[in-house]
């Protein structure tokens, strides 16, 4: 396990140096018309000093949320590289058209400046779009039919990975409440990572009242399970804050509720960061599986096993759908279901990209979202 940790750190170091190299080359291209030997040296030295300096500060935890600085710098480098690749493809397409048409290629100063202006707009556009995607949620609607008694459809809203903190707080909670009211949801499920590691910002900005108002807007209540970020050293204050606001926590627990006189079972698991968590099979022994069963499990890592159990619907999060491209491809490569909805085996599975975000408020290739699931069953 220790070797795997050091190997991961080594890969991260190499990745950061590659990012730095790509950033240097991108900046050099952008400033090529004005490049001097002194400026070139300054670019090389500055980029690598910033990268490795922020990395050291982050590892040493030199200040609060220092990881956000290295994450933000990585995002800047990433967007610079993406911009350079996009402009290169555009210019390559232009050269191909010229070659195929038999026209004469005219290199001009206007073309060079135009490409750099295009790069600047693309770079800024990536930031604007990513910020918009992080703070402007969409509602994903899904209808599911199960072969169990359910007289009237149950409208279930799912908001995972809120990461409530300084960058995602009062306004986000109030916006979620308005979305719940407009959608007509019966209940809200929060499958983990509700807080961003601690309750400092939650308490400082008095968010308990906002969260309580959200809970009061759902006729069947709000239910949650804890994710890995809720368990990092502050499990107790996070649990107390959520419960005081009116959220029903399901920590390796089952709960019987009624919807229009019809029984429904909710099952909630601790995130697997807590190694002593109860097995799903043991939790199901406390449930009447002839009735609808809904599971909240933060990570989607046990979907294959759960697909063989009497679970009608599992809701998960954790992956953020990668949050920033191309991590979404990695997430889907290492998980049976890294994002979205799929019917597998006996059950239906939903993995959300999350309502909030981790670290920095940017999403590219993913979107802030809530799911609105209409669960229907046999009406006889």
C-alpha positions, 0 to 999 in steps of 0.5 A, a space after each residue: 500500500 505504501 509503495 502504491 502511495 509513493 508511485 502515485 506521488 511519482 506519477 503526479 510529479 511527472 504529470 506536473 512537469 509535463 504540464 509545465 513543459 506544455 505551458 512553457 511551449 504554449 506561452 512561447 508560441 503565443 509570445 513568439 512575435 515579441 520573443 527575446 532570449 531573456 523573455 524565453 528564459 524568464 518564461 521557463 524559470 517562472 513556470 517551473 518555479 510556480 509549479 513546484 513551489 505551489 506543490 511544496 506549499 500544498 504538500 506542507 499545507 503551508 496555509 488553509 486550502 493550499 491545495 486549491 492554489 496548485 489545483 488552480 494553477 494546474 487548471 490554468 496550465 491545462 487550459 493553456 495546453 487545450 487552447 494551443 491544441 485547438 488553435 493547432 487543429 484549426 491552423 492545420 485544417 486551414 493548411 489542409 484546405 489550402 493544399 487541397 484547393 491548390 491555392 497559394 499559402 500566404 504567410 502574413 503578420 495578420 495571420 500570426 496575430 489573428 491566431 494569437 487573438 483566437 487563442 486568447 478568446 478560446 482561453 478566456 472562453 474555457 474559463 467562463 464556460 467552466 465557471 458557468 458549468 460549475 455554478 449553473 445546475 441542470 435537472 436530469 429527469 428519469 422514469 423508472 418502473 420496478 416490479 414491486 408494489 407502489 400505488 403512486 409514483 415517488 418523485 426522488 431528487 438526488 443531489 450528491 457532492 455538494 461540498 458545502 464550504 466557502 465557494 459553495 454555500 448559502 446561495 447554492 443551498 437556496 438555489 437547491 431549495 427553489 429547484 426542489 419546489 419547482 420540480 415537485 420532488 417528494 424527497 431529496 437524497 444526498 449520497 455523500 460529500 455534503 460538506 467540504 471536509 469540515 463545518 467552518 464555513 457552514 458555521 461562519 456563514 450561518 448556513 444551518 437555517 438555509 439547510 433547514 428551510 431546504 429540508 422543510 420544503 420536501 414533503 417526505 424529507 431529506 436523507 443522506 449518507 456520509 462520503 469520504 470528505 465528510 469523514 476526514 477527521 470531522 465526522 462528528 461535527 458534520 453529522 451534528 450539523 446535518 442532523 440539527 438542520 433536519 437531515 436524516 442520516 443513514 450511516 449503515 442503517 435502514 429506514 422504513 418510510 411510507 409513501 401514500 400508505 405504501 412501504 418504501 425502504 431506504 438503506 444508507 452506507 458509510 463511504 468505504 473510507 470507513 473500513 468498518 462499514 457494514 456489508 450491504 448484504 447484512 443491511 438487507 437482512 433488516 429489510 423486506 425486499 418484497 417492497 421497494 428498496 433504495 440504496 444510498 452509497 457514495 461511491 459506485 464501486 460496488 455496483 456489480 455486486 449490488 446488481 445481484 441483490 434485491 436493490 431497486 435503485 442505487 444512487 451514488 456520486 463521488 466521481 464528479 464525472 471527472 469534473 474537468 476534461 479529460 478526467 471524465 474518460 478516466 472515471 468511466 474507464 475505471 468504474 462499471 458505471 462512472 456517470 449516468 444511469 444504467 439498468 444492471 442485473 436486478 437494479 437501476 443505478 444512477 451515478 451523479 456528477 454532483 451538485 457542487 464541485 471539489 477544490 476549484 469552481 470549474 467544470 469542463 466536460 461535466 456539469 453541476 446537476 440534480 437528478 429527478 427520478 420518478 419511481 413507479 411500481 405495480 398499482 394492483 
